[in-house]
Amino acid sequence: MWFKNLKIYQLTQALDIDPDDLHDQLSQAAFRPCGNQDLASMGWTAPLKQGASLVHAADGRILLSLKKQERILPGAVVAAELEERVEKIERDTGAPVGKKAKQELKQEITHQLLPKAFTRDSYTFGFISTKENLVVVDASADGKAEVFLAHLRKTIGSLPVVPLCRRSLSPDLTNWLKGEAIPEGFSLLEEAELKSPNEDGAIIRCKNQPLDAEEIQLHLQSGKLVQKIALDWDERLTALLQEDLTVKRLKFSDVLREQNDDIPKDQQLARLDADFCLMAAEVVNLVKALDQAFGLAEQN
């Protein structure tokens, strides 16, 4: 339930969406397991495991879960079976197996092995905040987030979103590291990645290293720019912030995560709901702080 990464998008127009209607729409694209000959299957599933609804709405925020199931059929397994069969055919016929015949044989082997292959499930979570016109996806890479958004757009017909940040934050983060005043609530931790602006420029990664150390400042003086930097926000969470506003390795403080510990263990659905409300509120507050710190509203 607690997001570990954030890809943040801004709705370009208010999304008038009713949770019940959304559930009906998602039901038309609900997850179905892989068929015998399917390499993969994708669809919407209940975001709360103890719940049945494909939509969990609370406090103006809507939590969704996209499930993907893939069949695991290693190429090495197919190649080994193909080699064995080719050898047998050539031994029995005394003639080499041609390229086209090998390809047809490979397809036949894949067709036969797929139903026996194990499956692997993965989930992508995201929430829509209708109050702030935000869409936040728990993903560390553009590709995974875009798959979630594209599937949602296809399901509901329209999803007018753009990345909240559409410029590089590298100059801002570099200035922070050079000693410029850091916006209130933020503090730097001991991890960063710096890169030379040259096309094949050097990359410097440091961890457990005070960022005001002389060697770090020398790298900055040589022209390197900050690509990633570890931050603490208001002693409520820590994260690795990238220059494109991607938030990675998001960790919420123990004090925050323990706020709902008074909910009885036998009320798991209530606990999950409370955790989502708490987590989503903190994420939205962080996004607001980042927006203010970098003047992102001015670009939209």
C-alpha positions as CSV (number, residue, x, y, z in Angstrom):
1,M,0.0,0.0,0.0
2,W,2.9,2.3,0.7
3,F,4.3,3.6,-2.6
4,K,8.0,3.1,-3.1
5,N,8.4,5.3,-6.2
6,L,6.6,8.2,-7.8
7,K,5.9,9.3,-11.3
8,I,3.8,12.4,-11.1
9,Y,1.4,13.7,-13.7
10,Q,-0.9,16.7,-13.9
11,L,-4.4,16.5,-15.3
12,T,-4.8,19.3,-17.8
13,Q,-8.6,19.4,-17.1
14,A,-10.7,18.3,-14.2
15,L,-11.7,14.7,-14.3
16,D,-15.4,14.2,-13.5
17,I,-15.4,10.6,-12.4
18,D,-17.7,8.6,-10.3
19,P,-16.1,5.7,-8.5
20,D,-19.0,3.4,-9.2
21,D,-19.1,4.3,-12.9
22,L,-15.3,3.8,-13.0
23,H,-15.6,0.4,-11.4
24,D,-18.1,-0.6,-14.2
25,Q,-15.6,0.7,-16.9
26,L,-12.7,-1.2,-15.3
27,S,-14.7,-4.3,-15.1
28,Q,-14.8,-4.4,-18.9
29,A,-11.0,-4.6,-18.8
30,A,-10.6,-6.7,-15.7
31,F,-7.6,-9.0,-15.4
32,R,-7.9,-12.5,-16.8
33,P,-5.2,-15.1,-16.4
34,C,-3.1,-16.1,-19.4
35,G,-4.7,-18.6,-21.7
36,N,-2.7,-21.6,-22.8
37,Q,-1.1,-19.8,-25.7
38,D,-0.8,-16.3,-24.2
39,L,2.6,-14.9,-23.5
40,A,1.1,-12.3,-21.2
41,S,-2.1,-10.9,-19.9
42,M,-3.0,-7.5,-18.4
43,G,-6.0,-6.0,-16.7
44,W,-7.4,-4.2,-13.7
45,T,-7.7,-6.0,-10.3
46,A,-8.8,-5.0,-6.8
47,P,-6.3,-2.6,-5.3
48,L,-7.1,-3.9,-1.8
49,K,-6.5,-7.7,-1.7
50,Q,-9.3,-8.1,0.9
51,G,-11.7,-6.1,-1.2
52,A,-13.7,-7.0,-4.3
53,S,-14.0,-3.6,-6.0
54,L,-11.7,-2.6,-8.8
55,V,-11.8,1.0,-7.4
56,H,-10.9,2.1,-3.9
57,A,-12.0,5.7,-3.3
58,A,-11.3,7.7,-0.1
59,D,-10.9,11.4,0.6
60,G,-11.1,12.5,-3.0
61,R,-8.5,10.0,-4.1
62,I,-9.0,6.9,-6.2
63,L,-6.6,3.9,-5.9
64,L,-6.2,1.5,-8.9
65,S,-4.2,-1.6,-9.5
66,L,-3.0,-2.9,-12.9
67,K,-2.0,-6.6,-12.9
68,K,0.2,-8.2,-15.4
69,Q,0.8,-11.9,-15.8
70,E,3.6,-13.3,-17.9
71,R,4.5,-16.8,-18.9
72,I,8.1,-17.7,-18.1
73,L,9.5,-19.6,-21.0
74,P,13.3,-19.1,-21.1
75,G,14.7,-18.9,-24.6
76,A,17.5,-21.3,-23.5
77,V,14.8,-24.0,-22.8
78,V,13.3,-23.6,-26.3
79,A,16.8,-23.5,-27.9
80,A,17.8,-26.7,-26.1
81,E,14.6,-28.5,-27.2
82,L,15.0,-27.2,-30.7
83,E,18.6,-28.4,-30.9
84,E,17.6,-31.9,-29.7
85,R,14.8,-32.2,-32.2
86,V,17.0,-31.0,-35.1
87,E,19.7,-33.5,-34.3
88,K,17.2,-36.3,-34.2
89,I,15.6,-35.3,-37.5
90,E,19.0,-35.0,-39.2
91,R,20.1,-38.3,-37.7
92,D,16.9,-40.0,-38.9
93,T,16.8,-38.4,-42.4
94,G,20.5,-37.9,-43.1
95,A,19.7,-34.4,-44.4
96,P,20.3,-31.0,-42.7
97,V,17.2,-29.1,-41.4
98,G,16.8,-25.8,-43.3
99,K,16.3,-22.3,-41.7
100,K,12.6,-22.2,-42.5
101,A,12.0,-25.7,-41.1
102,K,13.9,-24.7,-37.9
103,Q,11.7,-21.6,-37.5
104,E,8.5,-23.7,-37.9
105,L,9.9,-26.3,-35.5
106,K,10.7,-23.5,-32.9
107,Q,7.1,-22.2,-33.2
108,E,5.8,-25.7,-32.6
109,I,8.0,-26.2,-29.6
110,T,6.8,-22.8,-28.1
111,H,3.2,-23.8,-28.8
112,Q,3.7,-27.1,-26.9
113,L,5.7,-25.7,-24.0
114,L,3.6,-22.5,-23.3
115,P,0.8,-24.3,-21.4
116,K,3.3,-25.9,-19.1
117,A,5.2,-22.7,-18.4
118,F,5.1,-21.0,-15.0
119,T,3.5,-17.6,-14.7
120,R,4.8,-14.5,-12.9
121,D,2.5,-11.8,-11.6
122,S,3.4,-8.1,-11.2
123,Y,1.3,-5.1,-10.1
124,T,1.4,-1.4,-10.8
125,F,-0.5,0.9,-8.4
126,G,-1.6,4.4,-9.0
127,F,-4.0,6.9,-7.6
128,I,-6.0,9.8,-9.1
129,S,-6.4,12.8,-6.8
130,T,-9.4,14.7,-8.2
131,K,-9.0,17.5,-5.7
132,E,-5.5,18.4,-6.9
133,N,-5.9,17.2,-10.5
134,L,-3.0,14.8,-10.1
135,V,-2.2,11.2,-11.2
136,V,0.5,9.5,-9.3
137,V,1.9,6.1,-10.3
138,D,4.1,3.9,-8.2
139,A,6.8,3.4,-10.8
140,S,10.5,4.3,-11.1
141,A,10.6,4.3,-14.9
142,D,8.6,6.1,-17.6
143,G,7.8,2.9,-19.4
144,K,6.0,1.2,-16.6
145,A,4.1,4.4,-15.7
146,E,3.1,5.0,-19.4
147,V,1.7,1.4,-19.6
148,F,-0.5,2.2,-16.6
149,L,-1.7,5.5,-18.1
150,A,-2.2,4.0,-21.5
151,H,-4.3,1.2,-20.1
152,L,-6.4,3.6,-18.1
153,R,-6.8,5.9,-21.0
154,K,-8.0,3.0,-23.2
155,T,-10.3,1.8,-20.5
156,I,-12.1,5.1,-19.7
157,G,-11.7,6.7,-23.2
158,S,-9.8,9.8,-22.2
159,L,-7.1,10.8,-19.7
160,P,-5.7,14.3,-20.3
161,V,-2.4,14.2,-18.4
162,V,1.1,15.6,-18.8
163,P,4.2,15.1,-16.6
164,L,4.1,17.6,-13.7
165,C,7.7,18.5,-14.5
166,R,8.6,19.2,-18.1
167,R,12.1,20.6,-17.6
168,S,15.3,19.5,-16.1
169,L,15.7,20.3,-12.4
170,S,19.4,19.7,-12.6
171,P,20.4,23.4,-12.4
172,D,18.2,23.8,-9.3
173,L,19.6,20.7,-7.6
174,T,23.1,21.8,-8.5
175,N,22.6,25.2,-6.9
176,W,21.3,23.5,-3.8
177,L,24.5,21.5,-3.6
178,K,26.6,24.7,-4.2
179,G,25.1,26.2,-1.0
180,E,22.0,28.1,-2.3
181,A,19.2,28.2,0.3
182,I,17.2,25.0,0.2
183,P,13.4,25.4,0.4
184,E,11.9,25.1,3.8
185,G,11.2,21.5,4.8
186,F,13.9,19.9,2.6
187,S,17.3,18.8,3.7
188,L,20.1,17.0,1.8
189,L,21.2,13.5,2.8
190,E,24.5,11.9,2.0
191,E,23.9,10.6,-1.5
192,A,24.1,12.1,-5.0
193,E,24.9,11.5,-8.6
194,L,26.7,14.1,-10.7
195,K,27.4,14.2,-14.4
196,S,29.4,16.2,-16.8
197,P,27.2,18.0,-19.4
198,N,29.4,16.6,-22.2
199,E,27.7,14.0,-24.4
200,D,30.0,11.2,-23.0
201,G,30.6,13.0,-19.7
202,A,31.9,11.4,-16.6
203,I,29.4,10.3,-13.9
204,I,30.2,10.5,-10.2
205,R,28.2,8.6,-7.7
206,C,28.6,9.1,-4.0
207,K,26.9,7.5,-1.0
208,N,27.4,8.0,2.8
209,Q,29.4,11.1,1.8
210,P,28.8,14.6,3.2
211,L,27.8,16.6,0.2
212,D,29.5,19.7,1.4
213,A,32.9,17.9,1.3
214,E,35.6,19.6,-0.7
215,E,35.9,16.8,-3.3
216,I,32.1,17.2,-4.1
217,Q,32.5,20.9,-4.5
218,L,35.5,20.4,-6.8
219,H,33.3,18.3,-9.1
220,L,30.7,21.1,-9.1
221,Q,33.4,23.7,-9.9
222,S,34.5,21.5,-12.9
223,G,31.0,21.9,-14.3
224,K,29.3,18.7,-13.3
225,L,25.5,18.9,-12.7
226,V,23.4,17.0,-10.2
227,Q,21.2,14.3,-11.7
228,K,20.0,12.6,-8.5
229,I,20.1,13.6,-4.9
230,A,18.8,12.1,-1.6
231,L,16.5,14.3,0.4
232,D,14.6,14.4,3.6
233,W,11.3,16.1,3.7
234,D,10.0,17.5,7.0
235,E,11.3,14.4,8.8
236,R,8.3,12.5,7.4
237,L,9.9,10.8,4.5
238,T,13.1,10.4,2.6
239,A,13.7,9.8,-1.1
240,L,16.1,9.9,-4.1
241,L,14.9,12.8,-6.3
242,Q,15.9,12.7,-10.0
243,E,16.3,15.7,-12.2
244,D,13.1,14.8,-14.1
245,L,11.1,14.8,-10.8
246,T,11.0,11.0,-10.6
247,V,11.0,10.0,-6.9
248,K,12.7,6.8,-6.1
249,R,13.3,4.8,-2.9
250,L,10.6,6.6,-1.1
251,K,10.6,5.7,2.6
252,F,8.0,7.0,5.0
253,S,9.1,7.6,8.6
254,D,8.2,5.1,11.3
255,V,6.3,7.7,13.2
256,L,4.1,8.2,10.2
257,R,3.6,4.5,9.3
258,E,2.7,3.7,12.9
259,Q,-0.2,6.2,13.1
260,N,-2.7,3.6,12.2
261,D,-1.3,0.9,14.6
262,D,-4.3,1.3,16.9
263,I,-6.6,-0.3,14.3
264,P,-7.2,-4.0,15.3
265,K,-5.4,-6.6,13.3
266,D,-8.7,-8.4,12.5
267,Q,-9.8,-5.2,10.6
268,Q,-7.4,-5.5,7.7
269,L,-9.6,-3.7,5.2
270,A,-10.0,-0.7,7.6
271,R,-6.2,-0.7,8.1
272,L,-5.5,-0.7,4.4
273,D,-8.0,2.1,3.8
274,A,-6.4,4.2,6.6
275,D,-2.9,3.5,5.3
276,F,-3.9,4.6,1.8
277,C,-5.5,7.8,3.0
278,L,-2.4,8.6,5.1
279,M,0.1,7.7,2.4
280,A,-1.8,9.5,-0.4
281,A,-2.1,12.7,1.7
282,E,1.6,12.7,2.4
283,V,2.4,12.1,-1.3
284,V,0.2,15.0,-2.3
285,N,1.8,17.3,0.3
286,L,5.2,16.3,-1.0
287,V,4.1,17.0,-4.5
288,K,2.9,20.5,-3.4
289,A,6.2,21.2,-1.7
290,L,8.1,20.1,-4.8
291,D,5.8,22.2,-7.0
292,Q,6.5,25.3,-4.8
293,A,10.2,24.6,-4.5
294,F,10.8,24.4,-8.3
295,G,8.0,26.7,-9.5
296,L,6.4,23.9,-11.6
297,A,3.0,25.6,-11.7
298,E,4.5,28.4,-13.7
299,Q,5.3,26.0,-16.6
300,N,1.8,24.6,-16.8
